[in-house]
Amino acid sequence: MYRNFSDEIQRNDGCLGTMNLHQRIQRDKAAVVIIDIQEKLLPSIDQQSALLANAVRLVKGAQVLKVPMLVTEQYPKGIGRTVAALRDVMRDVRPIEKLAFSACGVAPFMSQLEEKRIGDVILCGIEAHICVCQSALDLLQRGYRVFMVADAASSRTAENKSIGLRRMEQAGAVLVSTEMILFELLGHAGTEEFREILSLVK
Protein backbone atom coordinates (compact mmCIF):
# COMPACT_ATOMS: atom_id res chain seq x y z
CA MET A 1 0.00 0.00 0.00
CA TYR A 2 2.69 2.51 1.02
CA ARG A 3 4.86 1.67 -1.97
CA ASN A 4 2.02 2.53 -4.36
CA PHE A 5 1.54 5.97 -2.81
CA SER A 6 5.25 6.80 -2.91
CA ASP A 7 5.30 5.69 -6.55
CA GLU A 8 2.48 8.16 -7.21
CA ILE A 9 4.46 10.95 -5.51
CA GLN A 10 7.44 10.23 -7.76
CA ARG A 11 5.29 10.16 -10.92
CA ASN A 12 3.71 13.52 -10.05
CA ASP A 13 6.79 15.34 -8.84
CA GLY A 14 9.72 13.89 -10.76
CA CYS A 15 12.92 12.40 -9.40
CA LEU A 16 13.03 12.83 -5.64
CA GLY A 17 16.77 12.38 -5.52
CA THR A 18 17.66 15.34 -7.72
CA MET A 19 15.33 18.06 -9.05
CA ASN A 20 12.66 17.53 -6.41
CA LEU A 21 14.96 18.41 -3.53
CA HIS A 22 15.23 21.97 -4.88
CA GLN A 23 11.48 22.53 -4.84
CA ARG A 24 9.86 24.31 -1.91
CA ILE A 25 7.78 22.38 0.55
CA GLN A 26 4.14 21.89 -0.45
CA ARG A 27 1.89 22.92 2.41
CA ASP A 28 -1.09 20.89 1.23
CA LYS A 29 1.05 17.71 1.20
CA ALA A 30 3.01 18.36 4.40
CA ALA A 31 2.90 16.92 7.91
CA VAL A 32 4.97 17.58 11.03
CA VAL A 33 6.37 14.41 12.58
CA ILE A 34 7.65 14.59 16.17
CA ILE A 35 9.88 11.68 17.15
CA ASP A 36 10.14 10.53 20.77
CA ILE A 37 10.45 13.77 22.77
CA GLN A 38 9.73 11.88 25.99
CA GLU A 39 9.89 12.48 29.72
CA LYS A 40 12.76 10.19 30.68
CA LEU A 41 14.84 10.82 27.56
CA LEU A 42 14.76 14.60 27.19
CA PRO A 43 16.74 15.42 30.39
CA SER A 44 19.83 13.68 28.99
CA ILE A 45 19.68 15.44 25.62
CA ASP A 46 22.19 18.09 24.55
CA GLN A 47 20.64 21.58 24.28
CA GLN A 48 17.34 20.22 25.58
CA SER A 49 15.80 23.61 26.38
CA ALA A 50 16.38 24.99 22.88
CA LEU A 51 15.12 21.77 21.29
CA LEU A 52 11.91 21.82 23.33
CA ALA A 53 11.26 25.52 22.71
CA ASN A 54 11.65 25.04 18.97
CA ALA A 55 9.51 21.89 18.94
CA VAL A 56 6.71 23.75 20.75
CA ARG A 57 7.08 26.66 18.33
CA LEU A 58 6.89 24.25 15.39
CA VAL A 59 3.74 22.60 16.77
CA LYS A 60 2.01 25.92 17.40
CA GLY A 61 2.96 27.11 13.93
CA ALA A 62 1.63 23.91 12.36
CA GLN A 63 -1.66 24.46 14.18
CA VAL A 64 -1.91 28.01 12.85
CA LEU A 65 -1.20 26.79 9.32
CA LYS A 66 -3.47 23.72 9.68
CA VAL A 67 -0.63 21.32 8.91
CA PRO A 68 -1.34 17.84 10.33
CA MET A 69 0.93 16.32 12.99
CA LEU A 70 2.04 12.83 13.95
CA VAL A 71 3.82 12.01 17.21
CA THR A 72 5.70 8.85 18.15
CA GLU A 73 6.73 7.46 21.53
CA GLN A 74 9.47 4.85 21.91
CA TYR A 75 8.46 2.27 24.54
CA PRO A 76 6.49 4.76 26.68
CA LYS A 77 6.13 2.26 29.57
CA GLY A 78 9.88 2.56 30.08
CA ILE A 79 10.78 5.99 28.69
CA GLY A 80 7.63 7.88 29.62
CA ARG A 81 5.12 9.85 27.62
CA THR A 82 5.71 12.83 25.39
CA VAL A 83 6.80 15.73 27.61
CA ALA A 84 4.03 17.84 29.11
CA ALA A 85 5.06 21.04 27.30
CA LEU A 86 4.25 19.35 24.00
CA ARG A 87 1.23 17.38 25.22
CA ASP A 88 -0.33 20.62 26.43
CA VAL A 89 -0.23 22.23 22.99
CA MET A 90 -1.35 19.22 20.94
CA ARG A 91 -4.12 17.63 22.97
CA ASP A 92 -5.91 16.25 19.90
CA VAL A 93 -2.89 14.30 18.62
CA ARG A 94 -2.69 10.71 19.83
CA PRO A 95 0.91 9.42 20.03
CA ILE A 96 1.87 6.31 18.11
CA GLU A 97 3.70 3.82 20.30
CA LYS A 98 6.66 1.94 18.83
CA LEU A 99 9.48 -0.44 19.62
CA ALA A 100 11.16 -0.14 16.23
CA PHE A 101 13.64 2.73 16.18
CA SER A 102 12.24 3.93 12.84
CA ALA A 103 8.72 5.33 12.88
CA CYS A 104 8.24 3.55 9.57
CA GLY A 105 8.52 0.26 11.43
CA VAL A 106 4.99 0.60 12.85
CA ALA A 107 1.94 0.20 10.62
CA PRO A 108 -0.21 2.97 12.21
CA PHE A 109 2.42 5.57 11.39
CA MET A 110 2.59 4.63 7.74
CA SER A 111 -1.17 4.27 7.42
CA GLN A 112 -1.69 7.79 8.79
CA LEU A 113 0.74 9.25 6.25
CA GLU A 114 -1.15 7.35 3.56
CA GLU A 115 -4.59 8.45 4.74
CA LYS A 116 -3.55 12.10 4.97
CA ARG A 117 -1.96 11.96 1.49
CA ILE A 118 1.35 13.26 2.82
CA GLY A 119 4.32 13.71 0.51
CA ASP A 120 6.49 16.16 2.49
CA VAL A 121 7.52 15.19 6.03
CA ILE A 122 8.77 17.88 8.43
CA LEU A 123 10.80 15.88 10.92
CA CYS A 124 12.05 16.72 14.40
CA GLY A 125 12.79 14.97 17.68
CA ILE A 126 15.29 12.74 19.45
CA GLU A 127 17.67 11.11 19.17
CA ALA A 128 18.91 12.62 15.92
CA HIS A 129 21.39 9.83 15.18
CA ILE A 130 19.08 6.91 16.03
CA CYS A 131 15.27 7.11 15.83
CA VAL A 132 15.11 10.35 13.87
CA CYS A 133 17.82 9.28 11.43
CA GLN A 134 16.38 5.81 10.83
CA SER A 135 12.91 7.31 10.31
CA ALA A 136 14.31 9.81 7.81
CA LEU A 137 16.22 7.14 5.88
CA ASP A 138 13.15 4.90 5.66
CA LEU A 139 10.89 7.76 4.61
CA LEU A 140 13.33 8.78 1.88
CA GLN A 141 13.54 5.20 0.67
CA ARG A 142 9.74 5.10 0.40
CA GLY A 143 9.68 8.22 -1.77
CA TYR A 144 8.80 10.93 0.75
CA ARG A 145 10.61 14.24 0.86
CA VAL A 146 12.08 14.87 4.32
CA PHE A 147 12.65 18.34 5.74
CA MET A 148 14.81 17.87 8.84
CA VAL A 149 14.32 20.66 11.40
CA ALA A 150 17.88 20.85 12.71
CA ASP A 151 17.22 23.19 15.65
CA ALA A 152 14.33 21.00 16.87
CA ALA A 153 16.39 17.80 16.94
CA SER A 154 19.24 16.60 19.11
CA SER A 155 21.03 13.66 20.73
CA ARG A 156 22.72 13.02 24.06
CA THR A 157 25.91 14.47 22.57
CA ALA A 158 26.47 17.27 20.09
CA GLU A 159 28.77 15.00 18.09
CA ASN A 160 26.06 12.39 17.57
CA LYS A 161 23.58 15.07 16.54
CA SER A 162 26.05 16.41 13.98
CA ILE A 163 26.77 12.97 12.57
CA GLY A 164 23.05 12.15 12.44
CA LEU A 165 22.21 15.34 10.57
CA ARG A 166 25.06 14.76 8.15
CA ARG A 167 23.90 11.21 7.44
CA MET A 168 20.34 12.35 6.75
CA GLU A 169 21.47 15.20 4.52
CA GLN A 170 23.74 12.89 2.52
CA ALA A 171 20.79 10.54 2.04
CA GLY A 172 18.62 13.34 0.63
CA ALA A 173 16.94 15.07 3.58
CA VAL A 174 16.74 18.88 3.42
CA LEU A 175 18.07 20.63 6.53
CA VAL A 176 15.92 23.55 7.73
CA SER A 177 15.37 25.59 10.88
CA THR A 178 12.08 26.05 12.72
CA GLU A 179 11.68 29.65 11.58
CA MET A 180 12.71 28.82 8.03
CA ILE A 181 10.13 26.05 7.59
CA LEU A 182 7.29 28.04 9.18
CA PHE A 183 7.81 30.98 6.84
CA GLU A 184 8.18 28.68 3.84
CA LEU A 185 4.87 27.02 4.70
CA LEU A 186 3.32 30.46 5.24
CA GLY A 187 4.38 31.91 1.91
CA HIS A 188 2.80 35.39 2.31
CA ALA A 189 2.84 38.37 4.66
CA GLY A 190 -0.09 40.59 5.53
CA THR A 191 -2.46 37.86 6.70
CA GLU A 192 -3.77 36.77 10.10
CA GLU A 193 -1.65 33.61 9.75
CA PHE A 194 1.41 35.80 9.19
CA ARG A 195 0.71 37.80 12.35
CA GLU A 196 0.31 34.61 14.39
CA ILE A 197 3.49 33.06 13.01
CA LEU A 198 5.39 36.31 13.60
CA SER A 199 4.33 36.29 17.25
CA LEU A 200 5.78 32.77 17.63
CA VAL A 201 9.24 33.59 16.29
CA LYS A 202 9.76 37.00 17.93
N, C-alpha and C positions, 0 to 999 in steps of 0.2 A: 504493500500500500504506500509506504513512505517513498520507496524508490520511484514509483510512478509520478508522485507529485514533484519530486526534485527533477525528474526528467522534463516535466512540463515547465518548471522554472527555467531550465537551461534552454529549452526550445524558444521560450518567449523572450529571454533576455540575452542570449548569446553565450559565449564562453565565459564561465565564471572565473576561470583561472587567469584571464588576461584583461580584455576590454571591460568586463563587467565590474572589476574592482575599482575602476576609475569613475563609475557612475555614482551619483549621490544616493543616499538611502531613500527608499520609497516608503513614505509614512503609511500608506494604506496597506502595505505588506509587512510592516515591522511589528516586532514584539520585543519587550524587555525581558530578559531572562536573568534571574538572580540566583546564583549558585551558593548554597550552603553558608550563609552568613548567620551562624548559629551561636547560641549562648556560651557553650563550653569551648568553642574554637576561637571566637573573635579575640578574647583577651590575650592570646599568644601571638597574634598577628602583628607584623610590622606596620607601623603607621595606621593603627586601627581606628583612631578618631577621625582622621581624614577620609579613610575608606568609608566609614559609616556615614559621615556627613554627606559625602558625594552620592552614596547609594540612596539615601533618603531624598536628596535633591533630585536624583534621576527618577525615582518612583513618583514624587510629586509632579515633576514635569510630565511624565508619561500620563498621569491622570488628567492633567490640564489638556494635553493633546489627544486624549482618548486612544492612546496606544496600549494594547493589551499587555498583560504581564503574566509570567510564569515564575514560580519560586520552587526551588528544590531544597530538601533537607537530607543530609547524609546521616543515616542511622540515628534518628532523633531520640530514641530511647537512651542512647549512650552519650550523644553529643549535645542534646538539648534542642529546643525549638529555635526557629528564626528569632533573632534578638527583638526585644520589645519595641525598640525605636522604629523598626521596619514593620512589625506586626501592626502597630498603632496607625500607620498611614496606609495600610493596604488590607483592611479588614475583610474585604470581599474576595481576596485571593487565597485559595486553599493550597497549601504547600504539597508538593509531590514528594513522597518519601522514596529513598533509594538506598541500595547497598552498592550498586555499581558506581565507580568513580565518575564515569561519564553520564550525564543526564540522558543521553541517547540510549543508555542501557536499560531504561524503564519504559514500558509501553505507554503508560498514561502521558508521559512527556511528549513523545512523538505524536501520539494521537491528537493532543491538543494543538500542536503546531499544524498538523494536517487540517483539523477542523476549522482553525482560524485562518487558514490559507496564508500562512506566514512564509515569506521568502527571505526577509532580512532579520537577523537575530542580533539584538543589542545585548551584549553579554557582560556581566560583572560578577564579582563574588570572590570566594576563597576556596581552596588555595589556588593561586594563579598557575602554579606549575603542576598541579595534580588534577583536581576535579574540573577546574575551569578549562585548563589546557586540553584535557581529554575530551571534554564536551565540545570545545571549539573544533578540534581535529575531526571528530565524528560528524559534526554538523557540516563542515566543509566537504567532507567525503560524500555526504548525501546531497550536495548541491545547494546548500543554503549559503547566503553571504553572511559573514560574521563581522560585526563591528565591536571590537574589544575595547571597553571603557577602561583605559589604563589607570586612571586615578580613582576608580571604584573597584579595584581588584588588588589583592596583595597575597603574600605568603608569610610564613613565620620568619623568613629572612628576606632582606632586600635582594640578595643574590638570586635566590630561587624565583622571586617575582620577575626579576630582569630576564633570567633564562627562560621562564615560562612565556613571557611576552614575546621574546625573540623567536621562540619556537612557533608560536601561533602566527606571528607576522610572516615568517618564512613559509608557513603552510598556506598562507593566503588570507588571513584575517586582517582587517583594517583597524589600526590603532587610532582611537579617538579619546577625547576627554569628555567629561560630563557636560560642560558648557558647550563644547563644540557640537555634540550630537543633539542636544536640545535645540540649539539654534538652527541646525540643519533640518531637523524635523519640522520646526516652526516655519521657516521659509520666508516669512514676511513680518515687517514691523507695522505699527499702527493699529493693531487689533487688541481685543481683550485678552486673547491668548498670549500675545507678545508682552503685555503689561504683567500678566501673571508669571510668565517665565522670567522676565526681568527681575521681578521681586525675589525669585528663588536664587538667582546667581549674584545678586548685589552683596 
